[in-house]
C-alpha cells in the first residue's frame, strides 16, 4: 500500500492505492489535465494487474522529467507544509533548467508561501530576478534572506550587487561595509566596495579596494581586469597594459578570457601599437566566443595601421557572425560609401 500526494493546478490531496494503480496516476499526470478528484479516483480504482514492471518504471521516469511543477512523491512527511515547499522548490528548479522562467518563478513563490522562513528558496528566486533584470523584486527577496540568515556576509554582498545594478549606490556600499564587519577576509565584499567607489568616480579608493580583494583571492580575474580598466581611465595606459598582460600570462594559449584579450587590444591601439593590436585582436576574433566589439576593435586597428581594405573585410566577417549588429553595419557602410576613407571612418579613429 502506497500513500501518494497529488499536486495539480494549485490544489493537493492524498490517495492510497496499490502499486498497479499508480500507473494510471502517471498517465493522468502526463496529460496535465485532471478535471477533478472524482475522475482521478475512477482512474486510480481501475486495476492493471497485467502491466509489467518495466512499463511502470518507464512511465514514472516520463512523469518526473516532464511535469515541471506538477510532481508527486511518497507522502510520509509529518510537516506537510514543508513537504509542499520542497515539491514546489524542485518544480522551480526543473522549470528553470528547461528555460521556463515564469513557471520557475511561480513555483518558487509557492514554495516561499509554504516555507516563508527558508532563506535558501528566497535566494534562488532572487537569482532568477537578477538574471532577468528585476532588481526591486530581487532586493526584496534578498533583504528578507539576509534577515533570516542573521546578516550572512555572502548574502549581503549579493544584495549589495543587486542595489548596485539598480543604480542605488549608497545602500550597495552599506551592504559591502556590513559584509566586511562580518568577515574582513571576504574578497567579494572588497570587490563590491571597489565597484561602489568606481561608480562614484572615486578611482584611487576603488583601486585600493580591488587590490585588497586580490590580496585575499589572487585568482579573481574579473578584479584584475577592473584594476586595469581603472588605470586606463586614470590615464595610465602603460600600467593598464602591464596589468592585463600579467593576467593573460596566467592562462594556457586559447583559454584566455575574451574580455581580457579585447581590453589588451584596445590599450595597444591607444598606445598606437597598431601592429601588436592587430596581432592580439586577430587571435581573439578567431575564437568562437569573439564578441562584436572584438571585430570592431580589430577593424579599428587595421584602419589606423593604414589597411582600410582589411578593416572592411573584418567588419564583413563580423556581420556574418552578428548580422543584426547595427554598429558593424554602420562602420562598414562608412568605409564602403566614402571616396575618402580616412574622413569617412572617423568613428573608427575616435571610438
Residue pairs with C-beta under 8 A, 6 or more apart in sequence:
1 16
1 17
1 18
2 16
2 17
2 18
2 19
2 22
2 74
3 14
3 15
3 16
3 74
3 75
3 76
4 14
4 15
4 16
4 17
4 22
4 25
4 72
4 73
4 74
4 75
5 12
5 13
5 14
5 72
5 73
5 74
5 75
5 83
5 87
6 12
6 13
6 14
6 15
6 25
6 34
6 40
6 72
7 69
7 70
7 71
7 72
7 84
7 87
8 29
8 32
8 34
8 70
9 34
10 110
12 84
13 37
14 75
15 25
15 40
15 41
15 44
17 25
17 44
18 47
19 56
20 47
20 48
20 49
20 51
20 56
21 44
21 45
21 46
21 47
21 48
22 56
22 60
23 48
23 51
23 55
23 56
23 59
24 43
24 44
24 46
24 48
25 40
25 43
25 44
25 72
26 56
26 59
26 60
26 62
26 63
27 43
27 59
28 34
28 40
28 43
29 63
29 67
29 70
29 72
30 59
30 62
30 63
30 66
30 67
32 67
32 70
34 40
63 72
64 71
67 91
68 91
68 94
68 95
68 98
68 100
68 103
68 107
69 88
69 91
69 92
69 94
69 95
69 103
69 106
69 107
69 110
70 91
71 87
71 90
71 91
71 94
73 87
75 83
77 83
81 114
81 115
82 114
82 115
84 110
84 111
84 114
85 111
85 112
85 114
85 115
85 118
85 121
86 111
87 111
88 107
88 108
88 110
88 111
88 114
89 107
89 108
89 111
89 121
89 124
91 103
91 107
92 103
92 104
92 105
92 106
92 107
92 108
92 111
92 124
92 125
93 104
93 124
95 101
95 103
95 104
95 107
96 104
96 128
101 128
101 132
104 128
105 125
105 128
105 129
108 121
108 124
108 125
108 128
109 125
111 118
111 121
112 118
112 121
112 122
112 125
115 121
117 148
118 148
119 144
119 145
119 148
119 149
119 152
119 155
122 141
122 142
122 144
122 145
122 148
123 141
123 142
123 145
123 155
123 158
125 141
126 137
126 138
126 141
126 142
126 145
126 158
126 162
127 138
129 135
129 137
129 138
129 141
130 138
130 161
130 162
130 165
135 162
135 163
135 165
135 166
136 166
138 162
139 159
139 162
139 163
139 166
142 155
142 158
142 159
142 162
143 159
145 152
145 155
145 159
146 152
146 155
146 156
146 159
149 155
151 178
151 182
152 182
153 178
153 179
153 180
153 182
153 183
153 186
153 189
154 179
154 186
154 188
156 175
156 176
156 178
156 179
156 182
156 189
157 175
157 176
157 179
157 186
157 188
157 189
157 192
159 175
160 171
160 172
160 173
160 174
160 175
160 176
160 179
160 189
160 192
160 196
161 172
161 192
163 169
163 171
163 172
163 175
164 172
164 192
164 195
164 196
164 199
169 196
169 199
169 200
172 192
172 195
172 196
173 193
173 196
173 197
175 192
176 189
176 190
176 192
176 193
176 196
177 193
179 186
179 188
179 189
179 192
180 186
180 189
180 190
180 193
183 189
185 216
186 216
187 213
187 214
187 216
187 217
187 220
187 223
188 213
190 209
190 210
190 212
190 213
190 216
191 209
191 210
191 213
191 220
191 222
191 223
191 226
193 209
194 205
194 206
194 207
194 208
194 209
194 210
194 213
194 223
194 226
195 206
195 226
197 203
197 205
197 206
197 209
198 206
198 226
198 230
203 230
203 233
203 234
206 226
206 230
207 227
207 230
207 231
210 223
210 226
210 227
210 230
211 227
213 220
213 223
214 220
214 223
214 224
214 227
221 247
221 250
221 257
221 260
224 243
224 244
224 246
224 247
225 244
225 247
225 257
225 259
225 260
225 263
227 243
228 240
228 241
228 243
228 244
228 247
228 263
228 267
229 240
229 263
231 237
231 239
231 240
231 243
232 240
232 267
232 270
237 267
237 270
237 271
238 271
240 263
240 267
241 264
241 267
241 268
241 271
244 260
244 263
244 264
244 267
245 264
247 257
247 260
248 256
248 260
248 261
248 264
251 257
254 287
258 284
258 287
258 289
258 290
258 291
258 294
261 280
261 281
261 283
261 284
261 294
262 281
262 284
262 291
262 293
262 294
262 297
264 280
265 277
265 280
265 281
265 284
265 294
265 297
265 298
265 301
266 277
266 297
268 274
268 276
268 277
268 280
268 301
269 277
269 297
269 300
269 301
269 304
272 304
274 301
274 302
274 304
274 305
275 305
277 297
277 298
277 301
278 298
278 301
278 302
278 305
281 294
281 297
281 298
281 301
282 298
284 290
284 294
284 298
285 294
285 295
285 298
285 314
285 317
285 318
290 321
292 318
292 321
292 322
292 325
292 327
292 328
295 314
295 315
295 317
295 318
295 321
295 322
295 328
296 315
296 318
296 327
296 328
296 331
296 351
297 351
298 314
299 310
299 311
299 312
299 314
299 315
299 318
299 331
299 348
300 311
300 348
300 349
300 351
302 308
302 310
302 311
302 314
303 311
303 335
303 341
303 345
303 348
303 349
304 348
304 349
308 335
308 341
308 345
311 335
311 345
311 348
312 332
312 335
312 336
315 328
315 331
315 332
315 335
316 332
318 325
318 328
319 325
319 328
319 329
319 332
322 328
330 347
331 345
331 347
331 348
334 344
334 345
334 347
334 348
335 341
335 344
335 345
335 348
337 344
338 344
338 345
